[in-house]
Amino acid sequence: MQVGLRAGVKFEVACGGNAECCTCHVKLQDSVIKSPYYIAAESKEIDALDWAVGTDDSSRLACQVKLTEAFEGANVRFIGD
């Protein structure tokens, strides 16, 4: 999320980055998710995403994403809620 904020993405960050509000809902590319460097969501984030609109297997909360080599050259689509 910090990278997005520095790039000018208008995250609301209603919960302060605690995986509770889904205002930083993003969708990741398949290449990121399938990368051996990708760190999957933990249960708290998965539970929070149950409340977000339009989620699928590519959905994550930007406040919980750990940037790794998996994101090199990738695009992340901001959805927000």
C-alpha atoms as one frame of an Amber mdcrd trajectory, in Angstrom:
protein
   0.000   0.000   0.000   2.849   2.373   0.774   4.127   2.059  -2.794   0.662
   2.920  -4.116   0.327   5.907  -1.819   3.723   7.215  -2.960   2.576   6.753
  -6.572  -0.563   8.823  -5.967  -3.183   6.071  -5.585  -6.004   7.513  -3.485
  -6.392   4.719  -0.926  -8.855   5.681   1.792  -7.022   3.557   4.408 -10.067
   3.683   6.697  -8.716   1.021   9.081  -5.145   2.280   9.149  -3.775  -0.745
   7.306  -5.129  -3.384   9.687  -6.962  -5.561   7.119 -10.376  -4.561   8.402
 -12.032  -2.226   5.884 -11.228  -3.354   2.295 -10.766   0.247   1.066  -7.405
  -0.810  -0.389  -8.801  -3.765  -2.387  -6.551  -4.533  -5.353  -6.345  -7.272
  -7.975  -3.076  -8.939  -8.878  -1.919 -10.394 -12.172  -1.780 -14.179 -12.513
   1.980 -13.957 -13.060   2.359 -12.496  -9.568   0.164 -15.103  -7.896   1.922
 -17.985  -9.664   5.409 -16.700  -8.872   7.465 -18.760  -6.421   8.238 -15.470
  -4.648   4.591 -14.582  -4.004   3.478 -14.522  -0.359  -0.183 -15.550  -0.086
  -2.827 -13.868   2.064  -3.201 -14.855   5.701  -6.548 -15.769   7.284  -7.282
 -12.274   8.694  -7.054 -10.764   5.209  -9.083 -13.558   3.629 -11.818 -13.020
   6.214 -11.843  -9.266   5.507 -12.111  -9.863   1.752 -15.380 -11.720   2.381
 -16.897  -8.239   2.918 -15.443  -6.681  -0.253 -17.399  -6.325  -3.491 -16.234
  -8.128  -6.630 -13.530 -10.307  -5.136 -11.973 -13.271  -6.862  -8.781 -15.321
  -6.552  -6.700 -12.310  -7.623  -8.067 -10.041  -4.868  -5.843  -8.800  -2.056
  -5.771  -5.937   0.416  -2.869  -3.689  -0.535  -2.159  -3.019   3.133  -1.310
  -6.693   3.605   0.650  -7.441   0.421   4.330  -8.155   0.923   6.305  -6.885
  -2.063   8.745  -9.463  -3.382  10.433 -10.283  -6.681   7.016 -11.597  -7.790
   5.924  -8.006  -8.457   8.817  -7.085 -10.752   7.231  -5.484 -13.843   3.695
  -6.337 -12.716   0.593  -4.163 -12.773  -1.706  -4.020  -9.779  -5.286  -2.862
 -10.371  -6.867  -0.743  -7.638 -10.496  -1.641  -6.928 -11.227  -0.024  -3.551
 -14.507  -0.436  -1.717
